Amino acid sequence: MARTALAYTALLPNGGISDPAGTAVNTGAGNGHVIARALPERTLLRVTNTHTAAHTVTIKAGAYPPAFAAGQGDLSVTVPASGAAFIGPLESGRFLQNDGSLIVEVPDAAHTGNITALRIPGAV
């Protein structure tokens, strides 16, 4: 399978948004999600887990260049059972791929839930 494109939901300065539904997680090794034209420092991921066990989500280390700190490796975050986790903001120097994207993997096939990429405003 391939990675599923994940579009940003913009957070509004001095405002609010309705809770976005998100995109169903695309599980399995080598699958997951890709955010094109990513802005890592302005990215906040919300990952839900409707399964009865905790699961891991992995932000893949970037490619050098441009990710000069890619050697620090991937970032793995545990999403609690029947819960949610927020991941980010992220460092472009560690996670940005050479095509300008971010890659998010959901390796556990049993993980069910949604993922949302929230874009934090640049200035208020």
N, C-alpha and C positions, 0 to 999 in steps of 0.2 A: 504494500500500500504506500501511498504518498502522504506527505504532510498536508494538513488542511490550512488554508489561508485564514488568518485571523485579523480582522479589521479593528481599528481603534474605535472606542466610544469616548468622545471628548468630555472631560469634566469642564464645567463652566465656571469662570471666575465670578465671584460674588453671586453665585446662583446654585442651582441644583439640577439633578437629572433623576428620572425614574430608574428604578433598579433594572438594569438590562438583563435579558434572559441569558445571554452568552451563547457560546457554541458548544455543542456536545464534544466531550473529550475524545480524541482520536488515539486509541491505545495501541500498544505493541512496540516492540523494538524497531527503531528506524522510522516510526510513525510520529505523530504528534502534530505540532502546529508551527507555522512560520508567519512572522510579522514582517511584511515588506516595508522598506523605507522607514525602518524603526528609529525611534528616538529613545534610547535606553534610559537616559537620565530623567525622562518625562513619562516613563512607562510604569504602570502599576498593574500587576496581574491579579485577578481574583479567580481562584480555582475552587470549585465545590466538589464534594465527594458524597454521593448518596449511598455508597456501599457501607457495609457494617464493619469494615476493617480499614485501617489507615493505609494510604498509598503515597508514593513518592512522585514528584514532578521535578524534572531536570531542565535547567537552563543551560544550553550547551555553550562551552567556551568558544570564543570567536576565532577568527583566522588572523594571523599576523602577516602583513599589515591588514587592517588598521588596528586590530586589537593587540596592542603591545603587551598587555598583561594576561593574554590568553593562557600562558603557562600556569596560571593559578588554578586552571581546570574548571570543570563544570560546577554549577551550584545545584545541589539537591535539597528540596524542601518537602517535608512530610505534611500531607493534607490529612487532618484527623478524620476518623470514621464519622459518617453522617455530619460532616462539618465543612468548613471552608478555611482557606489560607490566602493571605495577601502576600505577594512577592514583588519586591521592588521598592523604590526605583533601582535601576540597574546601572552598572558602569559600562559605557561603550568601550573603554579600553580593555575590558575583559571579555565582553560578550558579543560585540558587533561582528557579524560575518563580513567577508570581503565583498559581498554584493549589497551590503547595507541592511541586511535583515537580522532578526533575532530568531533563534530556534528553541522551541519548547518541546520537550519529549515527555510522554506519559507512558512509561514502560510497562506498568502493571495492567495486564489484560482485564482484570476484574474491576478496575477503577471505572466507576460510572459517575457522571456529573457534567458540569459545564466549566468553560473557561472564558473569561472576559479580559480584554486588554483595554485598560483605561489610560487615556492620555491626559497627563497633568498639564494645566496651562503654563505657558512660559513666563508670564508676568501677570500681575493683578493690578 
